[in-house]
Amino acid sequence: MRNLVITPAVGLKWSSIELFLKSLRLYFEGEVFFLISKNDNELKKSLQYYKCEYKEVSIHKYDTQLKRYKIFYEYILEKKSFSKILFCDSRDIYFQSNPFDYNFNASINFFLEDQIFKNCEVNSNWAKKTFGEDIYQFLSNKTISCGGTVLANYDAMKTFLILMDSLIKKYKFKKRLKYFLTFRRDKTGRGCDQIHSNYLIYKNIIKDYYLYNNYDGPFATAYYLKNIKFNTAGQLINEKNEPYSLVHQYDKRWNLFSEKVNRLKEKLNII
């Protein structure tokens, strides 16, 4: 059966996603679908070279995170018959193996960070400004599930995408007054869709899901990862001494990742 990777790259240059795609293509030859901006001609040529599909959209790059769910839903609904689908970010991810080779536990799989809500100012603000104080208190002692990596079977991904689109439209981030009055985007709201996905999980609206720990699961979210260690090949490894398949947010710990990532870039001929 076919597997699929769906990811946004709106407003990004080829250099911003080169590591993502080149590392992915070391292990995965299947279908990859990008959202890109109109007139991104350099990016189009590179995506075509690496046999990726893409859709040009007229969306501001800062609105992509909230609007991608409906577009991805429509795409997979049209294409049909995928076995597994990886929904993920692109700019801050690289791969160490085929992400679909892992024996996942559930119809839809989420990947935890090493932090609870109340100890993260950004996630706390998103929760309060999107759902309000009561939901923030409900989430406050729960471990954050990363919104930038979700892997599911076809039917579960369809359900997830349409639920996310519906929740985002219903529960909107409440901008600070100065941005509301001047019709500007409030930068602090970027990424607030992570709260919508956590709401779906912890309110048990999503069924047959599994939460993988950051420290011994197949995907790493590096920002809050407590124990960063590498094997002799330069691969990030978990507490089982197994290489993670996917590494996310490595740029937020650049002092620890720079040498290993630059070595990988050299291997992939990324200048």
C-alpha atoms as one frame of an Amber mdcrd trajectory, in Angstrom:
protein
   0.000   0.000   0.000   1.045   3.594  -0.622   2.292   5.898   2.110   2.223
   9.682   1.983   3.971  12.656   3.580   2.006  15.934   3.718   3.793  19.132
   4.701   3.619  22.912   4.215   6.380  25.045   2.713   4.478  28.265   2.035
   6.831  31.239   1.927   9.917  29.048   2.273  12.916  28.907  -0.025  14.421
  25.653  -1.290  17.332  26.078   1.114  14.883  25.986   4.056  13.504  22.544
   3.195  16.474  21.001   1.401  17.619  19.039   4.450  14.070  17.804   5.074
  13.541  16.494   1.570  17.015  15.192   0.792  17.193  13.275   4.073  13.677
  11.909   3.525  14.561  10.726   0.015  17.468   8.704   1.409  14.887   6.333
   2.888  11.478   6.982   1.345  10.639   6.963  -2.370   6.877   7.318  -1.945
   4.533  10.263  -2.364   5.236  13.645  -0.810   2.813  16.575  -1.047   3.774
  20.189  -0.301   1.812  23.378   0.035   3.772  26.232  -1.555   3.293  29.872
  -2.492   2.550  31.009  -5.997   5.599  32.019  -8.036   7.987  29.912  -5.948
   9.695  28.857  -9.167  12.988  27.668  -7.671  11.129  25.580  -5.123   8.861
  24.096  -7.800  11.843  22.940  -9.860  13.428  21.247  -6.847  10.174  19.541
  -5.832   9.687  18.286  -9.369  13.257  16.965  -9.430  12.589  14.984  -6.243
   9.263  13.718  -7.619   7.010  15.561  -5.190   3.532  16.882  -5.754   2.588
  20.374  -4.691  -0.299  22.793  -4.597   0.149  26.526  -5.035  -1.938  28.463
  -2.538  -2.671  32.144  -1.985  -2.157  32.075   1.772   0.103  34.252   3.896
   2.893  32.099   5.280   1.831  32.876   8.855  -1.710  31.650   8.178  -0.600
  28.324   6.721  -0.586  26.440  10.019  -4.282  27.087  10.551  -5.447  26.674
   6.956  -3.411  23.608   5.976  -5.810  21.106   7.562  -8.661  21.671   5.129
  -6.350  21.671   2.100  -4.673  18.449   3.190  -8.080  16.888   3.868  -9.287
  17.728   0.372  -6.079  16.371  -1.145  -6.163  12.965   0.545  -9.911  12.703
  -0.026  -9.302  13.091  -3.739  -6.278  10.781  -3.879  -7.647   7.980  -1.633
  -6.181   4.604  -0.667  -3.093   5.449   1.368  -1.937   3.047   4.029  -0.185
   5.540   6.342   0.116   9.306   6.217   2.698  11.460   7.961   1.521  15.004
   8.682   4.524  17.120   9.607   6.410  20.401   9.443   9.259  20.737   6.955
  11.669  23.552   7.812  12.929  22.114  11.119  12.876  18.351  10.483  15.381
  15.839   9.163  15.147  12.062   8.838  17.401   9.246  10.016  15.339   6.363
   8.565  12.030   5.660   6.839   9.340   7.068   9.179   6.830   4.450   8.009
   8.957   1.433   8.918   8.165   1.640  12.635   5.424  -0.658  13.944   3.033
   1.985  15.240   0.566   1.094  17.989  -2.649   2.812  16.921  -4.711   4.212
  14.066  -3.333   7.650  14.856  -0.086   8.340  16.686   1.070  11.482  18.468
   4.484  12.364  19.851   4.990  13.952  23.248   7.452  16.616  24.269   9.348
  16.441  27.564   7.321  19.200  29.170   3.924  19.843  30.730   1.754  22.790
  29.748   2.083  24.910  32.867   5.874  24.882  32.570   5.823  26.196  29.000
   4.929  29.879  28.663   4.204  29.651  24.932   1.835  26.687  25.138   0.163
  28.134  28.231  -0.506  31.392  26.383  -1.905  29.527  23.362  -4.250  27.539
  25.603  -5.500  30.567  27.530  -5.956  32.740  24.438  -7.615  30.010  22.367
  -9.798  27.946  24.702  -9.788  30.012  27.881  -8.726  29.573  31.491 -10.813
  26.451  32.225  -9.259  24.430  29.403  -5.827  25.743  30.311  -6.309  24.426
  33.854  -7.506  21.109  32.431  -4.339  20.849  30.306  -1.906  22.443  32.744
  -0.428  19.239  34.199  -0.611  17.233  30.980   2.383  16.555  28.765   2.444
  18.578  25.560   1.824  16.623  22.378   3.760  18.085  19.465   1.500  19.471
  16.733   4.196  19.229  14.067   4.306  15.437  13.728   1.300  13.113  13.470
   1.255   9.705  11.809  -2.006   7.887  11.071  -3.768   5.510   8.758  -5.890
   6.968   5.988  -9.258   7.044   7.751  -7.846   8.316  11.042  -5.940  11.096
   9.282  -9.077  12.181   7.440 -10.932  12.392  10.755  -8.082  14.267  12.426
  -7.788  16.858   9.645 -11.488  17.653   9.495 -11.784  17.831  13.298  -8.810
  20.178  13.449 -10.233  22.446  10.760 -13.556  22.586  12.585 -11.980  23.322
  15.993  -9.703  26.018  14.600 -12.677  27.824  13.104 -14.664  27.518  16.334
 -11.910  28.391  18.827  -9.811  31.228  17.458  -6.758  32.739  19.092  -7.728
  35.992  20.819  -5.336  38.646  19.617  -3.977  41.352  21.865  -6.003  44.550
  21.610  -3.457  46.551  19.597  -3.426  43.859  16.900  -7.197  43.509  16.941
  -7.723  47.258  16.483  -5.180  47.525  13.664  -6.220  44.313  11.860  -2.707
  42.869  12.166  -1.566  39.343  12.916  -0.549  38.705  16.522   2.782  36.865
  16.313   2.203  35.180  19.672  -0.642  33.170  18.118   1.513  31.400  15.553
   1.445  27.695  16.317  -1.717  27.799  18.416  -3.148  24.881  16.423  -1.029
  22.720  18.717  -3.586  23.457  21.435  -6.416  22.275  19.200  -4.704  18.920
  18.654  -4.018  18.539  22.381  -7.658  19.324  23.082  -8.714  16.537  20.710
  -6.360  14.113  22.435  -6.968  14.877  26.098 -10.727  15.276  25.700 -10.722
  11.840  24.036 -12.443  13.174  20.933  -9.900  11.309  18.810 -10.291   7.543
  19.087  -7.717   4.734  18.930  -4.722   6.998  19.446  -1.348   6.409  21.046
   1.023   8.900  22.693   4.706   8.128  22.222   7.167   9.418  24.806   9.869
  11.738  23.570  12.647   9.819  25.302  12.097   6.340  23.832   9.709   6.758
  20.891  10.460   6.809  17.156  10.246  10.607  16.678  12.216  13.235  18.615
  11.039  16.755  19.410  14.355  18.275  20.400  13.404  21.553  22.071  12.512
  20.002  25.436  14.363  16.704  24.946  16.151  16.096  28.239  18.854  13.670
  27.143  20.445  14.477  23.808  22.922  11.820  22.755  24.301  10.586  19.453
  25.731   7.307  18.237  29.089   7.013  16.463  27.358   7.629  13.119  26.135
  11.000  14.381  22.496   9.901  14.666  20.329  11.134  17.526  19.392   8.106
  19.658  16.709   7.492  22.264  16.918   5.855  25.705  16.823   2.431  24.037
  19.949   3.463  22.096  17.901   3.286  18.898  18.176   6.071  16.294  15.085
   8.222  16.044  13.481   8.022  12.633  12.643  11.727  12.580  14.272  14.666
  14.380  12.163  17.796  14.895  13.136  21.246  16.232  16.859  20.530  16.058
  17.439  24.218  15.291  16.223  25.161  18.777  19.161  23.207  20.259  21.653
  24.212  17.584  24.621  24.303  19.966  24.213  20.542  20.443  23.154  19.633
  16.907  25.309  21.863  14.695  28.216  19.461  14.224  25.984  16.452  13.462
  23.623  18.353  11.173  26.497  19.934   9.256  27.990  16.475   8.794  24.656
  15.252   7.394  24.425  18.294   5.113  27.883  17.554   3.780  26.832  13.965
   3.060  23.741  15.257   1.214  25.754  17.877  -0.701  23.898  20.771   0.931
  25.967  23.921   0.744
